[in-house]
Every structure is written in structure tokens, then in C-alpha cells.
Amino acid sequence: MADDPLDDFTAEDVTLRGDTRRIYRKGTGPAVIVIAEMPGISPKVAHVARSIADLGATAVMPSLFGIDGQDPRPDNLGRVGAVRNMLGTITRTCITREFTILATGKTSPIAAWLRELAAHEHSRCGGPGVGAVGMCFTGGFALAMATDERMLAPVLSQPSLPFAVLPGRARAIDVDAADLAKVQARCARGLEVMGLRFAGDQLSPRSRFAHLQELLGDSFIGIELPDDTANPDSMFPRPHSVLTEDLYDEPGQPTRDAFDRVMNFFTDKLGLPSTTPESSAGQG
């Protein structure tokens, strides 16, 4: 894939809580916040947003890190360039005050900004509420956003923390105890949270899903996929990114079925038209 100009999105700088960030919108209807994985808004992250817009929702992508629209794959940047790009983005993000992904049991300050964005977009777009999908390091942000009653459809795709294999980090998610208690209370009243991961993914380990199941009970919809169902053309040595790099976007493929379950989750929770989206075959 080449870099994505994102020119079918409307770009706007939005200031919330004194912090100005570029956001990209596409579509009409209730808002769904698409929070990019590392190293930023890639063409495949934009594909997720376009698929959400096709549902009859407004896809809203905030730019949090990286170069918007850049294809991070080695066939675009070269293998050394791709590794340098990924590690550089992770390093810069880890030391930024808005993110506390090196800590455990804390909610990153950026989650408060994202909650404000969700409230802003709900006021702008209308509907019963908003949805969100966080991926990789941003997976926990979607959960932290669920403390707000307007968040009706939080999705955590391969929620990850750096150094997940270290003691105390395998079960952890970057949401503090007070926020988790609020999410638990909302789940007791009917909120559902969806999570996705590959079975062998050590960055998003099985113990993290088990912990979420303990916390949220039947309100946590955990989808775990066998590693051998991933896109064989992935840029990663091991399956990781369920909705993007490792999506095998062909009818009948388990990852495509999981992608469609996410789209149906947004459709159901946000009262969107009951039609199955056409996922763009050939994107994988």
C-alpha cells in the first residue's frame, strides 16, 4: 500500500481541555471515535474508519502520534525505515506527559481529552450515544472512555502495554481503579465491552482478557482468534493487529468475521441501519 492522502475525510483542528489536535471525520450519523494503533493513522486504520462511515455513522479519527496517512509497512519505508519509524513513535509517545503507558493501574491523561472529544462529537452528530475502538497501546483508552454515559459501544482491539511479559503487566490495562469501578457499575446496568486478540499474542496476553472477564463478567465480549487465521501478508512476525495489519479481508475468513462483528456491535448499540457492511476485499 502507498501512503493514504486521507482526502475523503474532512480535517479540522479541535481544541479541548487546552490541547489542540487534528481530527479527521467521514460520514454522517452517530459518532465512533477511531483511536489509531502505533505508529499512527495508517492506511489500514483509515480503512477501519471508512468501514464505520459506511455503516451510517460518523467516523472520527484523532491524530495522537505519528505521521497521518503514512503506510508503515517495510515495502513502503524499507525494513530498517519501518522499524525505526515504529520504535521512534513508541519511544516518543512513552515519554509524553499525555500518555502513561509505561505505568500500570493509571489512566493516561489523553483519555480525558478523548472523553471530551466523544462528548463534543455526540453533541455535533446526535444519536443515542457514541462508540469507540482503540487498538494496541490505545486499546485501554476505549475502556477509560466508557466511564462516560454517552459511550455505548467500546471496543478494545489487542489492548497492549509495553513489556507485557514483565510481572504485574500481563493482566494490567492502563485504566485506574476508580475508572474501572465506574465501568463495572455501567456494565452492571447493561453496558457491554468488546475485546479482540490473537490467541498467541504476547503483547496482548490471554491473562489480560481473563482479568477483564473477572472485572466485567458476561458484559465483556472477548473474541480470540487462532494465530493461523491472520493475514499471511502481515508486516508483523507474529499476529497482533486484528482489525488492520493482520485482517485477512476475504469472506469466510475468521478475521473478517471478527471485523464484521465489530461493525455489527456499533450498528446494534448506536441504532444504525441493520445492514452488513461491505468490507473492502483486497485491502488485506
C-alpha positions in Angstrom: 0.0 0.0 0.0 1.1 3.6 -0.6 0.6 6.5 1.8 -3.1 7.5 2.2 -3.9 11.2 1.5 -7.0 10.9 3.7 -8.6 13.4 1.2 -12.0 11.8 1.5 -12.0 12.9 5.2 -12.8 16.4 6.5 -9.8 17.5 8.6 -10.2 20.0 11.5 -8.1 21.2 14.4 -10.1 20.8 17.6 -9.2 22.3 20.9 -10.3 20.6 24.1 -9.0 20.9 27.6 -6.5 23.4 26.2 -5.0 20.9 23.9 -5.4 21.2 20.1 -5.3 18.2 17.9 -6.1 17.4 14.2 -9.1 15.1 13.8 -10.5 13.5 10.6 -14.2 13.0 10.0 -16.1 10.9 7.5 -19.8 10.1 7.2 -23.0 11.1 9.0 -24.8 9.7 12.0 -23.7 8.9 15.5 -20.0 9.3 16.1 -17.5 6.5 16.5 -14.0 7.5 17.7 -11.3 5.5 15.9 -8.1 5.6 18.0 -5.1 4.6 15.9 -2.6 2.0 17.0 1.2 2.6 16.7 2.7 4.1 14.7 -0.4 6.3 13.8 -3.2 6.8 11.3 -2.1 4.2 8.7 -4.0 3.4 5.5 -5.4 0.3 7.3 -6.6 2.3 10.3 -8.3 4.7 7.8 -9.9 1.6 6.3 -11.5 0.8 9.6 -12.8 4.4 9.8 -14.2 4.2 6.2 -16.0 0.9 7.0 -17.6 2.6 10.1 -18.7 5.5 7.9 -20.3 3.0 5.5 -22.5 1.8 8.4 -24.2 5.2 8.6 -22.0 6.6 11.4 -19.6 9.4 11.6 -16.0 8.0 11.9 -13.8 10.4 13.9 -10.0 9.8 13.9 -7.9 12.0 16.2 -4.3 12.3 15.4 -2.4 11.4 18.6 1.0 10.4 17.3 2.9 9.6 14.1 2.5 10.9 10.5 -1.1 10.9 9.4 -1.7 8.6 6.4 1.7 7.1 6.3 2.0 3.5 5.3 4.3 2.0 7.9 5.0 -1.3 6.1 8.5 -2.2 5.0 7.6 -2.3 1.3 6.9 1.4 1.7 9.5 2.6 4.1 12.1 -0.2 3.8 12.6 -2.7 6.6 15.1 -0.5 8.5 12.9 2.5 8.0 9.8 0.7 9.2 11.5 -0.5 12.4 12.9 3.0 13.0 9.5 4.6 12.4 7.7 2.2 14.8 10.3 2.3 17.6 10.7 6.1 17.3 7.0 6.7 17.6 6.7 4.3 20.6 9.6 6.0 22.4 8.3 9.5 21.8 4.8 8.5 22.9 6.0 6.7 26.1 7.8 9.8 27.4 5.0 12.2 26.5 3.1 13.5 29.5 -0.3 12.8 27.9 0.5 9.0 27.9 1.3 6.8 30.9 1.5 3.5 29.1 4.8 2.7 30.9 2.8 2.7 34.2 0.3 0.2 35.4 -3.0 1.0 37.1 -3.1 4.5 35.8 -5.4 6.2 33.3 -3.4 8.2 30.7 -4.3 11.9 30.7 -5.1 11.6 27.0 -8.2 9.6 27.9 -9.8 12.7 29.5 -9.2 14.5 26.2 -10.8 11.6 24.3 -13.8 11.6 26.6 -14.2 15.4 25.8 -13.9 14.6 22.1 -16.6 11.9 22.4 -18.9 14.4 24.2 -18.1 17.1 21.6 -18.9 14.7 18.7 -22.1 13.4 20.4 -23.3 17.0 20.6 -22.4 17.6 17.0 -23.6 14.3 15.5 -26.5 13.4 17.7 -27.8 9.9 18.2 -28.2 7.8 21.3 -24.5 8.0 22.2 -21.0 7.3 20.8 -18.8 4.3 20.1 -15.0 3.9 20.2 -12.4 1.5 19.0 -8.9 1.6 20.5 -6.1 -0.6 19.1 -2.8 -1.8 20.6 -1.5 0.8 23.0 -4.7 2.8 22.7 -7.0 -0.2 23.5 -7.3 0.8 27.1 -8.3 4.3 26.1 -11.6 3.0 24.7 -12.2 1.3 28.1 -11.4 4.5 30.0 -13.8 6.4 27.8 -16.6 4.1 28.9 -16.8 5.9 32.3 -19.0 8.5 30.4 -22.6 7.5 30.0 -22.5 8.6 26.3 -20.1 5.8 25.5 -22.4 2.9 24.4 -20.0 0.8 22.3 -16.4 0.5 23.5 -14.1 -1.9 21.5 -10.6 -2.9 22.6 -8.6 -4.4 19.8 -5.5 -6.2 21.1 -5.2 -3.9 24.1 -1.5 -3.8 24.9 1.1 -2.3 27.2 4.9 -2.2 26.7 6.8 -5.1 28.4 3.7 -7.1 28.8 5.7 -10.2 29.8 7.1 -8.5 33.0 5.5 -9.3 36.4 2.3 -7.3 37.1 1.9 -6.1 33.5 0.3 -9.2 31.8 -3.1 -8.6 33.5 -2.9 -4.9 33.7 -4.6 -2.4 31.5 -3.9 1.3 31.6 -7.1 2.3 33.4 -7.0 3.3 37.1 -9.1 1.6 39.8 -11.6 4.4 40.1 -12.3 4.4 36.4 -12.6 0.6 36.3 -15.1 0.8 39.1 -17.2 3.2 37.1 -17.1 0.9 34.0 -18.0 -2.1 36.2 -21.1 -0.1 37.5 -22.1 0.7 34.0 -21.7 -2.9 32.9 -24.0 -3.9 35.8 -26.6 -1.6 34.3 -26.2 -3.1 30.8 -23.1 -1.7 29.1 -21.1 -4.3 27.0 -17.4 -4.1 26.1 -15.9 -6.0 23.2 -12.3 -7.1 23.0 -10.3 -8.8 20.3 -6.9 -10.6 20.3 -5.0 -13.4 18.7 -4.5 -16.4 20.9 -0.7 -16.3 20.8 -0.3 -12.6 21.1 2.1 -11.9 24.0 1.7 -8.1 23.6 -2.0 -8.6 24.5 -1.8 -11.7 26.6 -4.7 -14.1 27.5 -4.3 -13.1 31.2 -5.4 -9.5 30.3 -8.7 -10.8 28.8 -9.1 -13.1 31.8 -8.8 -10.1 34.1 -11.3 -8.1 32.0 -13.7 -11.1 32.2 -13.3 -11.2 36.0 -13.9 -7.5 36.3 -16.8 -7.2 33.8 -18.3 -10.7 33.8 -20.7 -11.5 30.9 -20.6 -7.9 29.9 -17.1 -8.5 28.4 -17.4 -10.0 24.9 -13.9 -11.5 24.3 -13.1 -12.6 20.8 -9.9 -14.7 20.5 -8.6 -15.9 17.1 -6.2 -18.7 16.3 -2.9 -17.3 15.1 -3.1 -19.2 11.8 -6.2 -17.2 10.8 -4.1 -14.0 10.4 -3.3 -12.4 7.0 -0.2 -14.2 5.7 1.0 -10.9 4.2 1.2 -9.2 7.6 4.1 -6.8 8.4 4.4 -8.4 11.9 6.4 -11.6 12.6 3.5 -12.7 14.9 -0.2 -12.0 14.6 -1.2 -8.9 16.5 -3.4 -6.3 14.8 -6.8 -7.9 14.4 -8.6 -5.2 12.5 -5.7 -3.8 10.5 -2.4 -5.4 9.5 -3.5 -9.0 10.3 -7.0 -8.7 8.9 -7.5 -11.4 6.2 -10.2 -9.4 4.4 -11.9 -12.2 2.5 -15.5 -13.6 3.0 -15.5 -16.6 5.4 -12.1 -15.7 6.9 -12.3 -15.7 10.8 -10.6 -12.3 11.0 -13.1 -10.9 8.5 -15.9 -12.4 10.6 -14.4 -10.7 13.7 -14.2 -7.4 11.8 -17.9 -7.7 10.9 -18.8 -8.5 14.5 -17.3 -5.2 15.5 -19.2 -3.4 12.8 -22.4 -5.1 13.9 -21.7 -4.1 17.5 -21.6 -0.5 16.5 -24.8 -1.0 14.4 -26.6 -2.5 17.3 -25.5 -0.2 20.1 -25.9 3.0 18.1 -29.1 2.2 16.4 -27.6 2.3 12.9 -29.3 0.8 9.8 -29.3 -3.0 10.1 -27.2 -3.8 7.0 -23.9 -5.8 6.9 -21.1 -3.5 5.7 -19.1 -4.4 2.6 -15.6 -4.8 3.9 -13.1 -3.9 1.2 -11.8 -7.2 -0.1 -8.2 -6.9 -1.3 -7.2 -4.4 1.4 -5.5 -7.2 3.2 
